[in-house]
Amino acid sequence: MRHLVGEAKLTERILIDSAGTGDWHIGEPPDERAQQAAGQRGYKLAALRGRQIAAADFERFDLVIAMDDKNVAALRQICRPAQRDKIRLLLEFVPESDSRWGGVREVVDPYFGGGEGVEQVLDQCEAACRGLIAALRPQLRV
């Protein structure tokens, strides 16, 4: 998302952060396979470190994007009821014209798989992030 927001020249308009719902990777860099696959696409992940989402994130951000329904359930436990409409699944933003992911609700979890799973996640995220940027543009009056 950061890369695509930069390409769209929206870095000053869109604040992006990343966090997990669990605490098992706090302070750690992204998975090596993810770093390698992302690096081949021009994305730099090595400087990133894992953190756990907090209730304050629902005050700071207009949208909280989840990869799957388990994350949505965990996020709903953290926020106030009035903030639950800020939670959205990433793949909701895949444009209808992208038939590869039509009907798919959740980003696959590649953690226990091989490099092919990481590539699929990157494909899903790129498609959805392009759609998310398109959805945000009218609100940004860009």
C-alpha positions in Angstrom: 0.0 0.0 0.0 2.8 2.4 0.9 4.4 1.9 -2.5 1.1 2.3 -4.4 0.2 5.4 -2.4 3.6 6.8 -3.2 3.1 6.1 -6.9 -0.3 7.9 -6.8 1.4 10.9 -5.1 -0.8 10.6 -2.1 1.8 10.1 0.6 0.9 13.4 2.3 -2.8 12.6 2.2 -2.9 8.9 3.4 -1.5 7.7 6.7 -0.6 4.0 6.6 0.5 1.7 9.4 0.5 -2.0 9.9 -0.2 -4.1 13.0 -1.1 -7.6 14.0 -4.0 -8.7 16.2 -1.6 -11.1 18.1 1.5 -10.4 20.1 3.7 -13.2 18.7 5.8 -11.1 16.2 6.1 -7.8 18.1 9.5 -6.2 17.2 10.3 -8.7 14.5 10.9 -8.0 10.8 8.5 -9.5 8.2 8.9 -13.1 7.2 12.0 -13.7 5.0 10.0 -15.2 2.2 7.7 -12.1 2.2 10.7 -9.7 2.2 12.3 -11.6 -0.7 9.1 -11.8 -2.9 8.2 -8.2 -2.1 11.8 -7.1 -2.9 11.5 -8.6 -6.3 8.5 -6.3 -6.9 10.4 -3.2 -5.6 8.9 -3.1 -2.1 11.3 -2.6 0.8 10.1 -4.4 4.0 13.3 -5.0 5.9 13.0 -1.9 8.1 9.4 -2.7 9.2 8.8 -4.3 12.6 5.8 -6.0 13.9 3.5 -4.4 16.5 0.2 -5.2 18.0 -2.9 -3.2 17.2 -4.3 -1.1 20.1 -7.6 0.6 20.9 -5.9 4.0 20.1 -5.5 2.9 16.5 -9.3 3.2 16.1 -9.0 6.9 17.1 -6.0 7.5 14.8 -7.3 5.9 11.6 -10.5 6.2 9.6 -10.2 2.6 8.3 -8.7 -0.5 9.9 -8.2 -3.1 7.2 -8.2 -6.8 8.0 -6.9 -9.7 6.0 -9.4 -12.3 7.2 -12.5 -12.9 9.2 -10.5 -14.0 12.3 -8.8 -10.7 12.3 -12.1 -8.9 11.9 -13.4 -10.7 15.0 -10.3 -9.8 17.0 -10.5 -6.2 15.9 -14.2 -6.0 17.0 -13.1 -7.0 20.5 -10.6 -4.2 20.7 -12.6 -1.2 19.5 -15.7 0.5 20.8 -19.0 -0.6 19.2 -19.3 2.8 17.5 -16.0 2.2 15.7 -16.8 -1.2 14.3 -17.8 0.2 10.9 -14.1 1.3 10.4 -13.2 -2.4 10.1 -13.1 -3.7 6.5 -11.7 -6.7 4.8 -8.9 -5.8 2.3 -10.4 -7.9 -0.5 -13.6 -5.9 -0.4 -11.6 -3.3 -2.4 -10.7 -5.6 -5.3 -12.2 -4.0 -8.4 -15.0 -6.1 -10.0 -13.0 -6.0 -13.2 -10.3 -8.1 -11.6 -11.9 -11.6 -12.0 -8.9 -13.4 -10.4 -10.2 -12.7 -6.9 -14.0 -12.5 -7.5 -15.9 -14.1 -4.7 -12.7 -14.4 -2.5 -13.3 -12.7 0.9 -10.0 -13.4 2.7 -6.3 -13.0 1.9 -4.7 -16.4 2.1 -2.3 -17.0 5.0 1.0 -18.1 3.4 2.9 -18.6 6.7 3.1 -22.4 6.6 3.3 -22.6 2.8 6.0 -22.0 0.2 7.0 -19.0 -1.9 4.0 -19.5 -4.2 1.6 -18.6 -1.4 3.6 -15.4 -0.7 3.3 -14.4 -4.4 -0.5 -15.0 -4.3 -0.8 -12.8 -1.2 1.2 -10.1 -3.0 -1.1 -10.4 -6.0 -4.2 -10.2 -3.8 -2.9 -7.2 -1.8 -1.8 -5.3 -4.9 -5.2 -5.7 -6.6 -7.1 -4.7 -3.4 -4.8 -1.8 -2.6 -5.3 -0.3 -6.0 -9.0 -0.6 -5.5 -8.7 1.0 -2.0 -6.8 3.9 -3.4 -9.5 4.3 -6.1 -12.2 4.2 -3.4 -10.4 6.8 -1.3 -9.7 9.3 -4.2 -13.2 10.9 -4.1 -12.9 11.6 -0.4 -9.5 13.2 -0.9 -10.7 15.4 -3.8 -7.7 14.4 -5.8 
